[in-house]
Structures are given as structure tokens and as C-alpha cells.
Amino acid sequence: MMTFRFAKCTVAVGVIGLAAVLPSDAQAASATATATVTINAANSMAKTVDMSFGTIGTTATAGTVVLGTDGSRTCTNVDCLAGSPGVAASFDVTGDNHATYSITLPSSASLTGPGPAMTANAFTSLPTPTGTLSGAGAETLLVGATLAVGTVGAQTPGTYTSTNFTVTVNYN
């Protein structure tokens, strides 16, 4: 019988010891936090100058006019006339200070006029392929391209103009 009482006593002490190590409401802890979000300024882009390949003369062989982002022209089998220089397209890009953005250029643009259409392609930009806005949240984006020109017999003299072509910038 004593063994039986000893067993009961051991179980009672074990339950008391277990209760001492379990957490109670007096030991609970809590902390608080806040949530934040930053909204970027809307990026925007505005054309300031249209692209111009200048005035050229055709030759007996089809050729190209490569218009650089600095307005320089490289003419192959085409006469680049000195009195009418090229002008790169120019865009003002604005948004958050120091924001970076990617640039998407058109694949081509068709210039139509009094004769067969000419194609501008191989568009280039400065900066490329990404830009970074200044501390004031602005940058100028310049765009050049290559114009395919027909021969003297195929390309009718006159002014050729493209429909609008799209240059896109997206925040990175």
C-alpha cells in the first residue's frame, strides 16, 4: 500500500513542476509596427523636336542616310546637301529624381510623299537602352534612324513625311 501512495505523490509533484515551466498570461509580450508605401511621380515624356534627315539628292544607286542622335548624317550613295543638316528627334522625359527607365524604339516608320515611300528603321537613342533622370527628375532623350532612299529615277523630288512613330519609356 505504501508503494501506491508514493506513486500518487510522485504524479502530483510532476504536474506542479510542469505548470511552473509553461508560459502564463503574465509572461506574454507584444510589439507594434507601421506600414509605408512610396508612390512614384508619374513619368512623362513630351516631344520637343521632330526628326529630320535634312535635304538630300538621289543618285543612280539606292542608298541610305544614317541620322545620328547628335544630328550628324552619314550618306551612302546619296548626296547629303550641306545647307540642310539633319536633326535628331528630341524628347523631354520627367519623373522621380534619379529614376531609371528603359527605352523602346519603333522598328520602322514609313515616309510618304510624291513618289514611292521610303522606310526609316534601325532607330537609335541617347541614352540607350536605359536612361537615368537627373536629381531634378528630368532628362533629354535623342533619337536617330537610318533612311533607305531609292534611286534618282525611282524617288520623285519633293517632301516626304512619316506618320507618327512611337518612342516609349518605362520606369525600371
C-alpha positions, 0 to 999 in steps of 0.5 A: 500500500505504501508503494501506491501512495508514493506513486500518487505523490510522485504524479502530483509533484510532476504536474506542479513542476510542469505548470511552473515551466509553461508560459502564463498570461503574465509572461506574454509580450507584444510589439507594434509596427507601421506600414509605408508605401512610396508612390512614384511621380508619374513619368512623362515624356513630351516631344520637343523636336521632330526628326529630320534627315535634312535635304538630300539628292538621289543618285543612280544607286539606292542608298541610305542616310544614317541620322545620328542622335547628335544630328550628324548624317552619314550618306551612302550613295546619296548626296547629303546637301550641306545647307540642310543638316539633319536633326535628331528627334528630341524628347523631354522625359520627367519623373522621380529624381534619379529614376531609371527607365528603359527605352523602346524604339519603333522598328520602322516608320514609313515616309510618304510623299510624291513618289514611292515611300521610303522606310526609316528603321534601325532607330537609335537613342541617347541614352540607350537602352536605359536612361537615368533622370537627373536629381531634378527628375528630368532628362533629354532623350535623342533619337536617330534612324537610318533612311533607305532612299531609292534611286534618282529615277525611282524617288520623285523630288519633293517632301516626304513625311512619316506618320507618327512613330512611337518612342516609349519609356518605362520606369525600371 
